């Protein structure tokens, strides 16, 4: 199997790396987290100008025609710099949902604006009772007249505080966890009955809880067939999971390399602490966990191109490995840096917090371990 990158992939990764090295240092990122939007709108426009927002979309929809492998390489580079711009939330989760489930009119009206950086999307699917399961939907869509009325609440909506349009899952039929009967609707955040509550997450980024109290949507706001959104939703979430895991792989790489450098310079009893064998073993274990996770990432990316249960199992296996390795590498990095590891003076704590948040997003380790077994 050939793991060499194509010329286009090399160019893509090189352009991202140059931008992040020149314009996205640690202090810049920290300031972005403190602004109202939680990210730089100028950076977002730069992403659009460089073509990064077009990568996941087909050429007939104005995109680059890239695959999940291309997105994976992008997100690994983003993870090294802890990029806060909502690429996964808006482009992967929101944009790909439109591309897979939307009609021609919806694609033509939304995707060009998204690719040009003029539109922000958010996928509202998570609920307090779902625990990562996209089939667990209690939000109701009651049909009446020419449209539907939405009642329910979504939690932990990534980019929900800044989205121009919301993609909301709601049940038109079936029981609480029935995959059939789930529809997807386009909702304006300023519509009557929509209440958005913004808050900061544990890693310093932003999310929102959104209540829908009698929100009226017409037939044109329905994305896909009534009750038939689950298959497309699952595909989108698996692609987002691979992208999120790739971001974690990039963050892990920085943590273990930073720890190696620190152990070479920090002295104790007159010698660099990196000479102590027990710490050398820790550093080797961190390196091994990163390599294992990166291998699982490539496997998930390649399997995801095939589709089906084998792809879903590879995605869940990857997410489980991300959760285990992220915790181990993060904890070891903090301990090796001592008390400074969790202060704001070093970036180590920020990487650890991001890895902890990634473990909980898009289904935690327990959810994906159970899913892997059930798909076997």
C-alpha positions in Angstrom: 0.0 0.0 0.0 1.4 3.4 -1.0 1.5 5.9 1.8 3.3 8.6 -0.1 1.6 12.0 -0.4 0.7 13.3 -3.9 2.1 16.6 -5.2 -1.1 18.3 -4.4 -1.2 17.0 -0.9 2.4 18.2 -0.3 1.5 21.6 -1.6 -1.6 21.7 0.6 0.3 20.8 3.8 3.2 23.1 3.0 0.8 26.1 2.5 -0.9 25.4 5.8 2.4 24.9 7.6 3.9 28.2 6.3 0.8 30.2 7.3 0.7 28.7 10.8 4.5 29.2 11.3 4.3 32.8 10.2 1.0 34.1 11.4 -0.4 31.7 14.1 1.9 31.6 17.1 0.8 30.7 20.6 0.2 34.3 21.8 -1.9 35.0 18.7 -4.1 32.0 19.4 -4.6 33.0 23.0 -5.8 36.4 22.1 -8.3 34.9 19.6 -9.9 32.8 22.3 -10.6 36.0 24.2 -12.5 37.8 21.4 -16.2 37.7 21.1 -16.3 35.3 18.1 -13.7 33.0 19.5 -11.7 33.0 16.3 -10.3 35.4 13.6 -12.7 36.3 10.8 -9.7 37.6 8.9 -8.1 34.2 9.2 -11.3 32.6 8.0 -11.2 34.7 4.8 -7.6 33.8 4.3 -8.5 30.1 4.6 -11.1 30.8 1.8 -8.6 32.7 -0.4 -6.1 29.8 -0.1 -8.8 27.3 -1.1 -8.8 25.4 2.2 -12.5 25.7 2.7 -13.2 24.1 -0.7 -11.1 20.9 -0.1 -13.9 18.5 1.1 -16.4 19.4 -1.6 -16.9 17.9 -5.1 -15.8 19.9 -8.1 -19.4 20.2 -9.4 -20.2 22.0 -6.2 -17.4 24.5 -6.6 -15.0 22.5 -4.4 -11.5 21.1 -4.8 -12.7 17.5 -5.0 -10.5 16.4 -2.1 -11.0 13.2 0.0 -11.2 12.5 3.7 -7.4 11.9 3.4 -6.8 15.5 2.3 -8.9 16.8 5.2 -7.1 14.5 7.6 -3.7 16.0 6.5 -5.1 19.5 6.9 -6.4 18.8 10.4 -3.2 17.2 11.6 -1.4 20.4 10.6 -4.1 22.5 12.3 -3.7 20.4 15.5 0.0 21.2 15.8 -1.0 24.9 16.2 -4.3 24.4 18.0 -6.2 26.3 15.3 -9.4 27.7 16.8 -11.3 28.6 13.5 -14.4 26.3 13.2 -13.3 24.2 10.2 -14.8 21.0 11.4 -18.0 22.5 12.7 -18.8 24.7 9.7 -17.1 23.0 6.7 -17.1 19.3 7.6 -20.2 18.9 9.7 -22.3 21.7 8.2 -21.1 21.9 4.6 -20.8 18.2 4.0 -24.3 17.6 5.4 -25.6 20.1 2.8 -23.6 18.3 0.1 -24.8 14.8 1.0 -28.4 15.5 1.9 -29.4 18.8 0.3 -31.2 19.4 -3.0 -29.6 21.2 -5.9 -31.1 24.6 -4.9 -29.7 24.3 -1.4 -26.3 23.3 -2.6 -26.2 26.2 -5.1 -27.3 28.7 -2.6 -25.2 27.6 0.4 -22.0 25.9 -0.6 -20.5 28.7 -2.7 -21.0 31.2 0.1 -19.4 28.7 2.6 -16.4 28.1 0.3 -15.9 31.8 -0.1 -15.9 32.3 3.6 -19.1 34.3 3.7 -21.3 31.7 5.5 -21.0 30.0 8.9 -22.9 26.7 9.6 -23.5 24.6 12.7 -24.8 21.1 13.0 -27.2 20.8 16.0 -27.6 17.1 16.6 -26.4 16.4 20.2 -28.9 16.2 23.0 -28.5 15.8 26.8 -29.9 12.2 26.6 -28.0 11.1 23.4 -24.4 10.6 24.9 -22.9 10.8 21.4 -25.5 8.6 19.7 -26.9 10.5 16.6 -29.9 8.2 16.5 -31.1 9.4 19.9 -33.2 12.3 19.0 -36.0 13.7 21.3 -36.5 17.0 19.4 -39.8 16.8 17.6 -40.9 18.1 14.2 -44.6 18.2 14.0 -46.0 18.5 10.5 -48.8 20.9 9.9 -50.0 22.8 6.8 -47.0 23.3 4.5 -44.3 23.0 7.1 -43.1 21.7 10.5 -43.0 23.0 14.0 -39.8 22.2 16.0 -39.8 21.6 19.8 -36.7 20.5 21.7 -33.2 21.4 22.8 -29.7 20.7 21.4 -26.6 20.9 23.5 -22.9 21.4 22.8 -23.5 22.8 19.3 -20.1 23.5 17.9 -20.0 27.0 16.3 -23.6 27.4 17.4 -22.9 30.8 18.9 -21.6 32.2 15.5 -23.5 30.3 12.8 -25.5 32.1 10.2 -27.6 29.0 9.7 -28.3 26.0 11.9 -28.8 22.4 10.6 -31.1 20.8 13.2 -32.0 17.1 13.5 -35.6 16.5 14.6 -37.8 13.4 14.8 -40.9 13.2 12.5 -41.6 9.6 13.5 -40.3 6.6 15.4 -39.1 6.0 19.0 -36.3 7.8 20.8 -33.4 5.8 19.4 -34.9 4.7 16.1 -32.6 5.6 13.2 -35.6 6.0 10.9 -37.8 9.1 11.2 -35.0 11.6 11.7 -35.1 14.7 9.5 -32.7 17.6 9.0 -33.9 21.2 8.9 -32.2 24.6 8.0 -33.1 27.1 10.8 -32.2 30.7 11.1 -30.7 31.5 14.5 -32.8 34.7 14.8 -36.1 32.9 14.0 -38.9 33.3 16.6 -38.7 30.6 19.2 -34.9 30.0 18.8 -32.8 30.7 21.9 -29.0 30.4 21.7 -27.0 30.2 24.9 -23.3 30.7 24.4 -20.6 29.4 26.7 -16.9 28.6 26.9 -15.8 25.0 26.8 -13.1 23.4 28.9 -10.4 24.0 26.2 -11.3 27.7 25.9 -13.3 27.5 22.7 -17.0 28.2 22.3 -20.2 26.2 21.9 -23.9 26.8 22.5 -27.0 25.2 23.8 -30.0 26.0 21.6 -33.7 25.7 22.5 -36.4 25.4 19.8 -39.8 26.4 21.2 -42.4 26.2 18.5 -40.1 27.2 15.7 -41.9 27.1 12.3 -40.0 25.9 9.3 -41.4 25.5 5.8 -40.8 22.6 3.3 -37.9 24.5 1.6 -36.0 24.3 4.9 -36.1 20.5 5.0 -32.8 19.1 4.0 -33.2 15.7 2.3 -36.2 13.4 2.5 -38.5 13.5 5.5 -37.3 11.0 8.1 -34.3 9.9 6.0 -31.4 11.9 7.3 -29.7 9.3 9.5 -27.5 7.6 6.9 -26.1 10.9 5.6 -25.7 12.2 9.1 -23.7 9.2 10.1 -21.4 9.6 7.1 -20.8 13.3 8.0 -20.1 12.5 11.7 -17.7 9.8 10.7 -15.8 12.2 8.5 -15.8 14.8 11.2 -14.5 12.2 13.7 -11.6 11.3 11.5 -10.8 15.0 11.1 -11.1 15.6 14.8 -8.8 12.7 15.5 -6.3 14.0 13.0 -6.2 17.3 14.9 -5.5 15.3 18.1 -2.6 13.5 16.4 -1.0 16.9 15.5 -1.5 18.1 19.1 0.1 14.8 20.5 3.1 15.3 18.2 3.8 18.8 19.6 3.4 17.6 23.2 5.8 14.7 23.0 8.4 16.8 21.1 8.1 19.7 23.5 8.6 17.3 26.4 11.7 15.8 24.8 13.2 19.3 24.3 12.3 20.3 27.9 14.0 17.2 29.3 17.1 18.0 27.4 17.4 21.5 28.9 15.9 21.2 32.4 18.6 20.3 34.9 18.2 18.6 38.2 21.2 17.6 40.5 23.5 19.2 37.9 22.3 17.0 35.0 19.6 17.3 32.3 16.6 15.3 33.6 16.5 13.6 30.2 19.4 11.5 31.3 17.3 9.8 33.9 16.3 6.4 32.5 12.9 6.4 34.0 12.0 9.7 32.2 13.5 8.3 29.0 11.1 5.4 29.2 8.2 7.9 29.6 9.3 9.8 26.5 9.6 6.6 24.5 6.1 5.5 25.6 4.7 8.9 24.5 6.4 8.5 21.1 5.0 5.0 20.7 1.4 6.2 21.6 1.7 9.0 19.0 2.9 6.6 16.3 0.1 4.1 17.1 -2.5 6.8 16.9 -1.1 8.1 13.7 -1.2 4.6 12.2 -4.8 4.3 13.3 -5.5 7.6 11.7 -4.2 6.5 8.3 -6.2 3.3 8.6 -9.4 5.2 9.4 -8.8 7.6 6.5 -8.3 4.8 4.0 -11.2 2.7 5.2 -13.4 5.7 5.2 -13.0 5.9 1.4 -14.5 2.4 1.2 -17.6 3.1 3.3 -19.8 0.5 5.0 -19.4 -1.1 8.4 -15.7 -1.7 7.9 -15.1 2.0 7.6 -17.3 2.7 10.6 -15.4 0.2 12.7 -12.1 1.8 11.7 -13.3 5.3 12.6 -14.5 4.1 16.0 -11.2 2.2 16.6 -9.3 5.4 15.8 -11.4 7.5 18.2 -10.9 5.0 21.0 -7.1 5.2 20.4 -7.3 9.0 20.3 -8.9 9.0 23.7 -6.5 6.6 25.3 -3.3 8.1 23.8 -4.4 11.7 24.3 -4.9 11.2 28.0 -1.6 9.4 28.4 0.5 11.8 26.4 -1.2 14.8 28.0 -0.7 13.6 31.5 2.9 12.6 30.9 3.7 16.0 29.3 2.2 17.9 32.3 4.1 15.7 34.8 7.4 16.1 33.0 7.0 19.9 33.0 6.1 19.9 36.7 3.8 22.6 38.1 4.5 24.8 35.1 2.7 22.3 32.8 -0.7 23.6 33.8 0.0 27.3 33.9 -0.9 29.9 31.2 2.8 30.6 30.7 3.3 27.3 28.7 1.2 25.9 25.9 1.4 22.4 27.4 -1.8 22.8 29.4 -3.7 24.2 26.4 -2.8 21.1 24.3 -3.8 18.8 27.2 -7.1 20.6 27.6 -7.8 20.4 23.9 -7.0 16.6 23.8 -9.4 16.2 26.8 -12.1 18.0 24.9 -11.5 16.0 21.8 -12.0 12.8 23.7 -15.5 13.9 24.7 -16.6 15.3 21.3 -18.4 13.3 18.6 -18.8 10.3 20.9 -16.3 9.5 23.7 -14.2 6.4 24.2 -17.0 4.4 25.8 -19.4 5.2 23.0 -17.0 4.3 20.2 -15.8 1.1 21.9 -19.4 0.0 22.2 -20.1 0.9 18.6 -17.0 -1.0 17.4 -18.2 -4.1 19.2 -21.8 -3.8 17.9 -20.5 -3.4 14.3 -18.3 -6.6 14.5 
